[in-house]
Amino acid sequence: MRRGIADGRGVWDRPLSAYYLIAGSCLLITGLGLVMVYSASQVQALRHGLPSTFYLRKQLLAAGIGGFLLLCASRVPVRLHRRLAYPLLAGTMALLVLTQVPGLGRTVNGSTNWLSLGGPFLLQPSEFGKLALLVWGADLLARKERHRLLGQWKHLLVPLVPGALLLLGLVLLGGDMGTAMILTAVLFGLLWLAGAPPRLFGATLVAAGLLSAVLIATSAHRMSRLACLGATDPGPGDRCWQGVHSLYALSTGGIFGNGIGTSVEKWGQLPEPHTDFIFAVTGEELGLVGAVSVLGLIAGLIAAGLRVATRTEDTFVRLAAGGIVTWIAAQATINIGGVLGLLPIAGVPLPMFSYGGSSLLPTLYAIGLLLALAKDEPGARAAVAARRRERRRRGPFRRTRRAAR
């Protein structure tokens, strides 16, 4: 057993282990997500008179574009990512403003954070706000760290916190509290990694808690979701219908599930089976094994991202990698916590797994950025350079051998 642990540590300590773990986890999560989107969305499509593959084709298109973005982001030098920080933030805020313009914005499930792109295609700019805040905040704090300014509260908080609050205000203006929670988590993650004192987090958490309480108390819809925590019965007026039927789906899956495509809850009992509650359908069709596999892949991705963040001496790499990990972990926790009835249902997708191109595109770009950061480690750079030299050395020999055959 000790030898196995030692071998595992040896594999983990290899220069490119984090790179391959990030790439493999992302590929498997996205691939399994496509399968489950098709299985969970067929009934939804037929109910609206659409082909059974309607949602799958849209998700495949988004996955193809996202895969291209991931590939480009993984090959672009880190300094070029940093140059996109301000244009990305400004563009996202402009799109969020447009969602509030009558005739341009669209309201979906009570949230006015969508723009119509023509036909069935919609864009949710708030999803790109996570990426914008992450890259801009990491670049801003890294430049201040280079000038040794982060020891002063003024430089630590300004303009990061006012910029984040402006972005949060635009998101909350459309009623998307789930995305606002993830943005807040990313902001806290950046401040923590930048070395903010613990007392700052205490005061900020109190302020955030009071604001959340006001937003929940002033919305009957949010109050009803809060009242459904831990519910095992739909309750009066079926107000807890979503959470309860999510638990029904998970409870009937057993160890190995009932098989792909055999979910009962997706036939009208479980709302949004291909987006917010796709994890419940996964548990019903693939059982505990399938659900734990998804959790394991997400955990592997987070562990690899943490390794990148902790093994670098570059401030931007540490902040960006830690921010991406915070984003993925917070979004997965909020989604799965809502499915399990442990957290209020916030309407956020499971990263890289749920249906939705607006969520998939910025997430895959962020994973591509994380791959670029993983290759930026000193040991990884040396390993990549050595492999390129080996390929160049072997190239002519391989071509000669192929010609001889």
C-alpha beads as a LAMMPS data file, in Angstrom:
LAMMPS data file: protein, C-alpha beads

405 atoms
404 bonds

1 atom types
1 bond types

-500.0 500.0 xlo xhi
-500.0 500.0 ylo yhi
-500.0 500.0 zlo zhi

Masses

1 110.0

Atoms # bond

1 1 1 0.000 0.000 0.000
2 1 1 2.856 2.377 0.844
3 1 1 4.412 1.654 -2.516
4 1 1 1.112 2.475 -4.237
5 1 1 0.863 5.763 -2.359
6 1 1 4.456 6.600 -3.248
7 1 1 3.798 5.792 -6.923
8 1 1 0.679 7.971 -6.837
9 1 1 2.655 10.871 -5.384
10 1 1 5.290 10.371 -8.051
11 1 1 2.690 10.616 -10.805
12 1 1 1.093 13.668 -9.161
13 1 1 4.459 15.437 -8.918
14 1 1 5.223 15.103 -12.630
15 1 1 5.431 18.488 -14.386
16 1 1 2.461 17.964 -16.724
17 1 1 0.174 15.961 -14.403
18 1 1 -2.051 18.968 -13.669
19 1 1 -2.286 19.793 -17.386
20 1 1 -3.439 16.303 -18.351
21 1 1 -5.817 16.018 -15.398
22 1 1 -7.483 19.334 -16.284
23 1 1 -7.777 18.403 -19.971
24 1 1 -9.033 14.866 -19.258
25 1 1 -11.564 15.928 -16.629
26 1 1 -12.945 18.681 -18.864
27 1 1 -13.262 16.320 -21.835
28 1 1 -15.034 13.634 -19.804
29 1 1 -17.402 16.055 -18.044
30 1 1 -18.373 17.718 -21.327
31 1 1 -18.744 14.400 -23.163
32 1 1 -20.895 12.822 -20.462
33 1 1 -22.853 16.074 -20.262
34 1 1 -23.727 15.821 -23.964
35 1 1 -25.044 12.304 -23.414
36 1 1 -27.156 13.373 -20.449
37 1 1 -28.410 16.532 -22.197
38 1 1 -29.719 14.359 -25.024
39 1 1 -31.320 11.903 -22.628
40 1 1 -32.859 14.567 -20.387
41 1 1 -34.044 16.933 -23.122
42 1 1 -35.885 14.589 -25.502
43 1 1 -39.200 14.866 -23.690
44 1 1 -38.822 18.634 -23.359
45 1 1 -38.219 18.949 -27.102
46 1 1 -41.145 16.737 -28.099
47 1 1 -43.432 18.627 -25.745
48 1 1 -42.729 21.808 -27.730
49 1 1 -43.150 20.082 -31.084
50 1 1 -39.401 20.026 -31.803
51 1 1 -37.159 17.164 -32.992
52 1 1 -35.856 15.009 -30.169
53 1 1 -32.281 16.058 -31.006
54 1 1 -33.039 19.801 -30.952
55 1 1 -31.288 20.600 -27.666
56 1 1 -28.468 18.153 -28.365
57 1 1 -27.647 19.844 -31.675
58 1 1 -27.540 23.269 -30.045
59 1 1 -25.327 21.934 -27.256
60 1 1 -23.043 20.231 -29.793
61 1 1 -22.685 23.540 -31.618
62 1 1 -21.831 25.312 -28.367
63 1 1 -19.387 22.530 -27.432
64 1 1 -17.693 22.828 -30.826
65 1 1 -17.289 26.606 -30.509
66 1 1 -16.255 26.227 -26.869
67 1 1 -13.707 23.558 -27.790
68 1 1 -12.187 25.934 -30.350
69 1 1 -12.044 28.688 -27.703
70 1 1 -10.442 26.258 -25.250
71 1 1 -7.805 25.243 -27.787
72 1 1 -7.017 28.859 -28.651
73 1 1 -6.917 29.930 -24.991
74 1 1 -4.584 27.052 -24.082
75 1 1 -2.105 28.048 -26.823
76 1 1 -2.191 31.821 -26.336
77 1 1 0.580 33.251 -24.110
78 1 1 -0.578 34.347 -20.669
79 1 1 0.338 37.985 -21.343
80 1 1 -2.211 38.119 -24.182
81 1 1 -4.950 36.869 -21.859
82 1 1 -4.145 39.769 -19.568
83 1 1 -4.559 42.262 -22.400
84 1 1 -8.157 41.067 -22.833
85 1 1 -9.069 42.003 -19.253
86 1 1 -10.470 45.503 -19.765
87 1 1 -12.123 44.895 -23.189
88 1 1 -13.805 41.780 -21.797
89 1 1 -15.121 43.593 -18.722
90 1 1 -16.339 46.608 -20.706
91 1 1 -18.000 44.425 -23.344
92 1 1 -19.787 42.325 -20.730
93 1 1 -21.123 45.392 -18.923
94 1 1 -22.328 46.871 -22.212
95 1 1 -24.214 43.668 -23.033
96 1 1 -25.735 43.605 -19.539
97 1 1 -26.997 47.147 -20.059
98 1 1 -28.555 46.104 -23.384
99 1 1 -30.554 43.360 -21.645
100 1 1 -32.531 46.098 -19.883
101 1 1 -33.404 47.889 -23.127
102 1 1 -37.023 47.144 -24.143
103 1 1 -37.107 45.108 -27.303
104 1 1 -33.571 43.783 -26.879
105 1 1 -33.717 42.022 -23.511
106 1 1 -35.597 38.767 -22.983
107 1 1 -37.065 37.449 -19.739
108 1 1 -36.549 33.723 -19.091
109 1 1 -37.734 32.075 -15.853
110 1 1 -38.110 35.445 -14.152
111 1 1 -34.610 36.680 -15.070
112 1 1 -34.157 39.511 -17.574
113 1 1 -30.542 38.765 -18.372
114 1 1 -30.888 37.483 -21.935
115 1 1 -30.350 38.917 -25.406
116 1 1 -32.022 37.468 -28.495
117 1 1 -29.592 36.545 -31.288
118 1 1 -32.334 35.613 -33.730
119 1 1 -34.399 32.444 -33.951
120 1 1 -33.995 30.077 -31.016
121 1 1 -30.581 31.450 -30.015
122 1 1 -30.266 33.476 -26.812
123 1 1 -27.206 34.930 -25.102
124 1 1 -26.867 35.399 -21.345
125 1 1 -24.185 38.088 -20.811
126 1 1 -24.114 37.517 -17.040
127 1 1 -22.378 34.165 -17.665
128 1 1 -19.502 36.018 -19.327
129 1 1 -19.367 38.321 -16.301
130 1 1 -17.702 35.528 -14.305
131 1 1 -14.858 35.290 -16.819
132 1 1 -14.589 39.075 -17.106
133 1 1 -14.341 39.626 -13.339
134 1 1 -11.841 36.791 -12.998
135 1 1 -9.386 37.959 -15.693
136 1 1 -9.729 41.667 -14.895
137 1 1 -9.407 41.175 -11.137
138 1 1 -6.398 38.862 -11.425
139 1 1 -4.615 41.237 -13.817
140 1 1 -5.390 44.289 -11.662
141 1 1 -4.154 42.716 -8.429
142 1 1 -1.069 41.246 -10.121
143 1 1 -0.024 44.673 -11.419
144 1 1 -0.503 46.181 -7.966
145 1 1 1.473 43.357 -6.393
146 1 1 4.349 44.083 -8.794
147 1 1 4.469 47.621 -7.415
148 1 1 4.057 46.368 -3.814
149 1 1 0.794 48.237 -3.271
150 1 1 -1.431 45.453 -1.924
151 1 1 -0.337 46.145 1.649
152 1 1 -2.532 49.257 1.556
153 1 1 -6.295 48.813 1.896
154 1 1 -6.968 51.537 -0.664
155 1 1 -5.065 49.734 -3.386
156 1 1 -6.367 46.326 -2.356
157 1 1 -10.015 47.321 -2.620
158 1 1 -10.065 50.086 -5.260
159 1 1 -11.010 49.762 -8.063
160 1 1 -11.579 46.006 -7.698
161 1 1 -14.512 46.138 -5.290
162 1 1 -16.327 49.098 -6.944
163 1 1 -15.938 47.432 -10.354
164 1 1 -17.236 44.128 -9.006
165 1 1 -20.164 45.879 -7.312
166 1 1 -21.084 47.592 -10.582
167 1 1 -21.044 44.250 -12.368
168 1 1 -23.094 42.688 -9.548
169 1 1 -25.604 45.531 -9.723
170 1 1 -26.138 44.997 -13.454
171 1 1 -26.642 41.262 -12.904
172 1 1 -29.047 41.778 -9.995
173 1 1 -30.935 44.375 -12.032
174 1 1 -32.010 41.497 -14.243
175 1 1 -32.976 39.340 -11.254
176 1 1 -30.204 36.724 -11.567
177 1 1 -29.243 36.131 -7.947
178 1 1 -27.583 32.755 -8.641
179 1 1 -24.958 34.311 -10.918
180 1 1 -24.509 37.158 -8.424
181 1 1 -23.614 34.611 -5.735
182 1 1 -20.934 33.081 -7.971
183 1 1 -19.525 36.513 -8.815
184 1 1 -19.325 37.267 -5.093
185 1 1 -17.474 33.984 -4.517
186 1 1 -14.971 34.850 -7.272
187 1 1 -14.417 38.307 -5.739
188 1 1 -13.822 36.794 -2.294
189 1 1 -11.470 34.207 -3.805
190 1 1 -9.366 36.893 -5.502
191 1 1 -9.161 38.971 -2.321
192 1 1 -8.207 35.937 -0.235
193 1 1 -5.458 34.909 -2.668
194 1 1 -4.204 38.500 -2.749
195 1 1 -3.660 38.370 1.011
196 1 1 -6.633 40.372 2.293
197 1 1 -6.847 40.346 6.128
198 1 1 -9.470 38.027 7.706
199 1 1 -11.286 40.928 9.395
200 1 1 -12.100 42.295 5.945
201 1 1 -13.933 39.076 5.115
202 1 1 -15.864 39.209 8.375
203 1 1 -17.199 42.676 7.629
204 1 1 -17.851 41.836 3.974
205 1 1 -19.696 38.632 4.819
206 1 1 -21.944 40.515 7.249
207 1 1 -22.738 43.116 4.580
208 1 1 -23.345 40.428 1.953
209 1 1 -25.575 38.526 4.359
210 1 1 -27.685 41.596 5.100
211 1 1 -28.027 42.403 1.398
212 1 1 -29.010 38.810 0.618
213 1 1 -31.589 38.869 3.404
214 1 1 -33.128 42.040 1.972
215 1 1 -33.211 40.617 -1.560
216 1 1 -34.815 37.391 -0.351
217 1 1 -37.319 39.076 1.961
218 1 1 -38.516 41.397 -0.804
219 1 1 -39.174 38.557 -3.243
220 1 1 -41.956 36.017 -2.635
221 1 1 -40.358 33.719 -5.204
222 1 1 -37.038 33.634 -3.320
223 1 1 -38.783 33.233 0.031
224 1 1 -40.622 30.172 -1.248
225 1 1 -37.352 28.626 -2.395
226 1 1 -35.775 29.271 0.983
227 1 1 -38.765 27.641 2.703
228 1 1 -38.225 24.439 0.689
229 1 1 -34.849 23.589 2.213
230 1 1 -34.927 19.937 3.271
231 1 1 -38.547 19.497 2.126
232 1 1 -39.743 15.948 1.387
233 1 1 -43.282 16.932 0.399
234 1 1 -44.385 19.365 -2.351
235 1 1 -46.310 21.372 0.265
236 1 1 -49.244 23.735 -0.238
237 1 1 -49.632 24.848 -3.831
238 1 1 -46.787 22.491 -4.827
239 1 1 -44.313 25.251 -4.019
240 1 1 -41.554 22.689 -3.330
241 1 1 -42.326 20.599 -6.425
242 1 1 -38.880 21.012 -8.022
243 1 1 -36.788 20.065 -5.013
244 1 1 -38.975 17.147 -3.949
245 1 1 -39.092 15.547 -7.408
246 1 1 -35.348 16.032 -7.679
247 1 1 -34.978 13.872 -4.571
248 1 1 -37.450 11.363 -6.014
249 1 1 -35.256 11.039 -9.108
250 1 1 -32.088 10.516 -7.091
251 1 1 -33.729 8.020 -4.721
252 1 1 -34.957 5.733 -7.512
253 1 1 -31.583 5.432 -9.247
254 1 1 -30.031 2.979 -6.805
255 1 1 -26.396 2.004 -7.163
256 1 1 -26.131 1.564 -10.929
257 1 1 -29.202 3.481 -12.116
258 1 1 -32.101 2.478 -14.328
259 1 1 -30.228 2.957 -17.606
260 1 1 -29.682 5.804 -20.072
261 1 1 -32.981 7.233 -21.304
262 1 1 -35.166 5.502 -18.701
263 1 1 -35.771 8.440 -16.353
264 1 1 -39.377 8.744 -15.221
265 1 1 -39.107 12.165 -13.591
266 1 1 -38.131 13.908 -16.829
267 1 1 -41.618 13.112 -18.226
268 1 1 -43.087 16.306 -16.811
269 1 1 -42.581 15.841 -13.074
270 1 1 -39.134 17.449 -12.919
271 1 1 -38.895 20.977 -14.384
272 1 1 -35.744 21.934 -16.321
273 1 1 -34.364 18.354 -16.398
274 1 1 -31.645 19.237 -18.932
275 1 1 -30.400 22.418 -17.223
276 1 1 -30.759 23.055 -13.478
277 1 1 -31.687 19.465 -12.564
278 1 1 -29.591 17.409 -14.958
279 1 1 -27.665 15.991 -11.991
280 1 1 -30.930 14.521 -10.662
281 1 1 -31.621 12.820 -14.019
282 1 1 -28.028 11.543 -14.008
283 1 1 -28.560 10.002 -10.581
284 1 1 -31.799 8.374 -11.741
285 1 1 -30.367 6.934 -14.949
286 1 1 -26.753 6.209 -13.931
287 1 1 -27.272 5.719 -10.217
288 1 1 -24.877 6.460 -7.402
289 1 1 -21.937 5.334 -9.535
290 1 1 -22.713 7.875 -12.256
291 1 1 -23.387 10.716 -9.819
292 1 1 -20.172 10.057 -7.861
293 1 1 -18.233 9.832 -11.135
294 1 1 -19.384 13.341 -12.077
295 1 1 -18.421 14.607 -8.623
296 1 1 -15.040 12.868 -8.898
297 1 1 -14.291 14.488 -12.255
298 1 1 -15.160 17.931 -10.906
299 1 1 -13.045 17.273 -7.798
300 1 1 -10.107 16.183 -9.984
301 1 1 -10.377 19.368 -12.022
302 1 1 -10.459 21.484 -8.856
303 1 1 -7.469 19.625 -7.357
304 1 1 -5.419 20.153 -10.525
305 1 1 -6.334 23.849 -10.563
306 1 1 -5.271 24.210 -6.930
307 1 1 -1.946 22.584 -7.768
308 1 1 -1.369 25.148 -10.514
309 1 1 -2.246 27.980 -8.109
310 1 1 0.014 26.747 -5.288
311 1 1 3.101 25.836 -7.315
312 1 1 3.674 29.092 -9.130
313 1 1 5.581 32.237 -8.244
314 1 1 3.678 34.377 -10.761
315 1 1 0.968 36.437 -9.048
316 1 1 -1.374 36.500 -12.051
317 1 1 -1.127 32.728 -12.500
318 1 1 -1.919 32.160 -8.814
319 1 1 -4.867 34.549 -8.815
320 1 1 -6.333 33.402 -12.139
321 1 1 -5.992 29.682 -11.373
322 1 1 -7.433 30.157 -7.881
323 1 1 -10.268 32.274 -9.272
324 1 1 -11.193 29.617 -11.850
325 1 1 -11.196 26.945 -9.152
326 1 1 -13.403 29.156 -6.957
327 1 1 -15.811 29.719 -9.845
328 1 1 -16.144 26.018 -10.739
329 1 1 -16.388 24.905 -7.105
330 1 1 -18.960 27.555 -6.125
331 1 1 -21.173 26.940 -9.162
332 1 1 -21.074 23.160 -8.765
333 1 1 -21.822 23.453 -5.029
334 1 1 -24.811 25.763 -5.589
335 1 1 -26.244 23.554 -8.344
336 1 1 -25.781 20.200 -6.604
337 1 1 -26.783 21.661 -3.224
338 1 1 -30.089 22.787 -4.767
339 1 1 -30.640 19.366 -6.369
340 1 1 -30.068 17.660 -3.006
341 1 1 -32.310 20.108 -1.148
342 1 1 -29.432 21.382 0.978
343 1 1 -29.353 24.863 -0.592
344 1 1 -32.033 27.068 -2.148
345 1 1 -32.579 26.448 -5.855
346 1 1 -30.639 29.254 -7.563
347 1 1 -31.099 28.346 -11.220
348 1 1 -27.394 27.982 -12.054
349 1 1 -26.152 25.229 -14.396
350 1 1 -23.701 22.491 -13.487
351 1 1 -20.402 23.609 -15.100
352 1 1 -19.672 21.954 -18.496
353 1 1 -22.467 19.442 -17.839
354 1 1 -25.821 21.221 -18.031
355 1 1 -27.433 22.432 -21.242
356 1 1 -26.691 26.032 -22.166
357 1 1 -24.225 27.572 -24.587
358 1 1 -24.004 30.852 -22.667
359 1 1 -22.587 28.942 -19.713
360 1 1 -20.481 26.471 -21.695
361 1 1 -18.549 28.994 -23.812
362 1 1 -16.980 31.129 -21.030
363 1 1 -16.392 28.035 -18.889
364 1 1 -14.461 26.237 -21.645
365 1 1 -12.473 29.407 -22.314
366 1 1 -11.625 29.533 -18.593
367 1 1 -10.483 25.890 -18.725
368 1 1 -8.305 26.761 -21.739
369 1 1 -6.801 29.607 -19.710
370 1 1 -6.191 27.167 -16.843
371 1 1 -4.388 24.825 -19.276
372 1 1 -2.221 27.735 -20.424
373 1 1 -1.426 28.512 -16.788
374 1 1 -0.605 24.838 -16.132
375 1 1 1.898 24.875 -19.006
376 1 1 3.428 28.057 -17.615
377 1 1 4.927 26.268 -14.621
378 1 1 8.756 26.156 -14.856
379 1 1 8.855 22.349 -14.781
380 1 1 6.011 22.092 -17.282
381 1 1 7.689 24.535 -19.680
382 1 1 10.847 22.438 -19.599
383 1 1 8.870 19.219 -20.165
384 1 1 6.963 20.692 -23.125
385 1 1 10.196 21.988 -24.676
386 1 1 11.846 18.577 -24.242
387 1 1 8.913 16.824 -25.920
388 1 1 9.000 19.224 -28.841
389 1 1 12.713 18.578 -29.305
390 1 1 12.051 14.839 -29.164
391 1 1 9.322 15.118 -31.820
392 1 1 11.593 17.116 -34.104
393 1 1 14.368 14.608 -33.598
394 1 1 12.139 11.637 -34.359
395 1 1 10.225 13.293 -37.203
396 1 1 12.594 12.595 -40.126
397 1 1 13.218 9.026 -38.944
398 1 1 9.490 8.291 -38.807
399 1 1 8.935 9.717 -42.296
400 1 1 11.856 7.675 -43.692
401 1 1 10.543 4.497 -42.075
402 1 1 7.032 5.152 -43.419
403 1 1 8.438 5.699 -46.937
404 1 1 10.437 2.468 -46.697
405 1 1 7.317 0.537 -45.823

Bonds

1 1 1 2
2 1 2 3
3 1 3 4
4 1 4 5
5 1 5 6
6 1 6 7
7 1 7 8
8 1 8 9
9 1 9 10
10 1 10 11
11 1 11 12
12 1 12 13
13 1 13 14
14 1 14 15
15 1 15 16
16 1 16 17
17 1 17 18
18 1 18 19
19 1 19 20
20 1 20 21
21 1 21 22
22 1 22 23
23 1 23 24
24 1 24 25
25 1 25 26
26 1 26 27
27 1 27 28
28 1 28 29
29 1 29 30
30 1 30 31
31 1 31 32
32 1 32 33
33 1 33 34
34 1 34 35
35 1 35 36
36 1 36 37
37 1 37 38
38 1 38 39
39 1 39 40
40 1 40 41
41 1 41 42
42 1 42 43
43 1 43 44
44 1 44 45
45 1 45 46
46 1 46 47
47 1 47 48
48 1 48 49
49 1 49 50
50 1 50 51
51 1 51 52
52 1 52 53
53 1 53 54
54 1 54 55
55 1 55 56
56 1 56 57
57 1 57 58
58 1 58 59
59 1 59 60
60 1 60 61
61 1 61 62
62 1 62 63
63 1 63 64
64 1 64 65
65 1 65 66
66 1 66 67
67 1 67 68
68 1 68 69
69 1 69 70
70 1 70 71
71 1 71 72
72 1 72 73
73 1 73 74
74 1 74 75
75 1 75 76
76 1 76 77
77 1 77 78
78 1 78 79
79 1 79 80
80 1 80 81
81 1 81 82
82 1 82 83
83 1 83 84
84 1 84 85
85 1 85 86
86 1 86 87
87 1 87 88
88 1 88 89
89 1 89 90
90 1 90 91
91 1 91 92
92 1 92 93
93 1 93 94
94 1 94 95
95 1 95 96
96 1 96 97
97 1 97 98
98 1 98 99
99 1 99 100
100 1 100 101
101 1 101 102
102 1 102 103
103 1 103 104
104 1 104 105
105 1 105 106
106 1 106 107
107 1 107 108
108 1 108 109
109 1 109 110
110 1 110 111
111 1 111 112
112 1 112 113
113 1 113 114
114 1 114 115
115 1 115 116
116 1 116 117
117 1 117 118
118 1 118 119
119 1 119 120
120 1 120 121
121 1 121 122
122 1 122 123
123 1 123 124
124 1 124 125
125 1 125 126
126 1 126 127
127 1 127 128
128 1 128 129
129 1 129 130
130 1 130 131
131 1 131 132
132 1 132 133
133 1 133 134
134 1 134 135
135 1 135 136
136 1 136 137
137 1 137 138
138 1 138 139
139 1 139 140
140 1 140 141
141 1 141 142
142 1 142 143
143 1 143 144
144 1 144 145
145 1 145 146
146 1 146 147
147 1 147 148
148 1 148 149
149 1 149 150
150 1 150 151
151 1 151 152
152 1 152 153
153 1 153 154
154 1 154 155
155 1 155 156
156 1 156 157
157 1 157 158
158 1 158 159
159 1 159 160
160 1 160 161
161 1 161 162
162 1 162 163
163 1 163 164
164 1 164 165
165 1 165 166
166 1 166 167
167 1 167 168
168 1 168 169
169 1 169 170
170 1 170 171
171 1 171 172
172 1 172 173
173 1 173 174
174 1 174 175
175 1 175 176
176 1 176 177
177 1 177 178
178 1 178 179
179 1 179 180
180 1 180 181
181 1 181 182
182 1 182 183
183 1 183 184
184 1 184 185
185 1 185 186
186 1 186 187
187 1 187 188
188 1 188 189
189 1 189 190
190 1 190 191
191 1 191 192
192 1 192 193
193 1 193 194
194 1 194 195
195 1 195 196
196 1 196 197
197 1 197 198
198 1 198 199
199 1 199 200
200 1 200 201
201 1 201 202
202 1 202 203
203 1 203 204
204 1 204 205
205 1 205 206
206 1 206 207
207 1 207 208
208 1 208 209
209 1 209 210
210 1 210 211
211 1 211 212
212 1 212 213
213 1 213 214
214 1 214 215
215 1 215 216
216 1 216 217
217 1 217 218
218 1 218 219
219 1 219 220
220 1 220 221
221 1 221 222
222 1 222 223
223 1 223 224
224 1 224 225
225 1 225 226
226 1 226 227
227 1 227 228
228 1 228 229
229 1 229 230
230 1 230 231
231 1 231 232
232 1 232 233
233 1 233 234
234 1 234 235
235 1 235 236
236 1 236 237
237 1 237 238
238 1 238 239
239 1 239 240
240 1 240 241
241 1 241 242
242 1 242 243
243 1 243 244
244 1 244 245
245 1 245 246
246 1 246 247
247 1 247 248
248 1 248 249
249 1 249 250
250 1 250 251
251 1 251 252
252 1 252 253
253 1 253 254
254 1 254 255
255 1 255 256
256 1 256 257
257 1 257 258
258 1 258 259
259 1 259 260
260 1 260 261
261 1 261 262
262 1 262 263
263 1 263 264
264 1 264 265
265 1 265 266
266 1 266 267
267 1 267 268
268 1 268 269
269 1 269 270
270 1 270 271
271 1 271 272
272 1 272 273
273 1 273 274
274 1 274 275
275 1 275 276
276 1 276 277
277 1 277 278
278 1 278 279
279 1 279 280
280 1 280 281
281 1 281 282
282 1 282 283
283 1 283 284
284 1 284 285
285 1 285 286
286 1 286 287
287 1 287 288
288 1 288 289
289 1 289 290
290 1 290 291
291 1 291 292
292 1 292 293
293 1 293 294
294 1 294 295
295 1 295 296
296 1 296 297
297 1 297 298
298 1 298 299
299 1 299 300
300 1 300 301
301 1 301 302
302 1 302 303
303 1 303 304
304 1 304 305
305 1 305 306
306 1 306 307
307 1 307 308
308 1 308 309
309 1 309 310
310 1 310 311
311 1 311 312
312 1 312 313
313 1 313 314
314 1 314 315
315 1 315 316
316 1 316 317
317 1 317 318
318 1 318 319
319 1 319 320
320 1 320 321
321 1 321 322
322 1 322 323
323 1 323 324
324 1 324 325
325 1 325 326
326 1 326 327
327 1 327 328
328 1 328 329
329 1 329 330
330 1 330 331
331 1 331 332
332 1 332 333
333 1 333 334
334 1 334 335
335 1 335 336
336 1 336 337
337 1 337 338
338 1 338 339
339 1 339 340
340 1 340 341
341 1 341 342
342 1 342 343
343 1 343 344
344 1 344 345
345 1 345 346
346 1 346 347
347 1 347 348
348 1 348 349
349 1 349 350
350 1 350 351
351 1 351 352
352 1 352 353
353 1 353 354
354 1 354 355
355 1 355 356
356 1 356 357
357 1 357 358
358 1 358 359
359 1 359 360
360 1 360 361
361 1 361 362
362 1 362 363
363 1 363 364
364 1 364 365
365 1 365 366
366 1 366 367
367 1 367 368
368 1 368 369
369 1 369 370
370 1 370 371
371 1 371 372
372 1 372 373
373 1 373 374
374 1 374 375
375 1 375 376
376 1 376 377
377 1 377 378
378 1 378 379
379 1 379 380
380 1 380 381
381 1 381 382
382 1 382 383
383 1 383 384
384 1 384 385
385 1 385 386
386 1 386 387
387 1 387 388
388 1 388 389
389 1 389 390
390 1 390 391
391 1 391 392
392 1 392 393
393 1 393 394
394 1 394 395
395 1 395 396
396 1 396 397
397 1 397 398
398 1 398 399
399 1 399 400
400 1 400 401
401 1 401 402
402 1 402 403
403 1 403 404
404 1 404 405
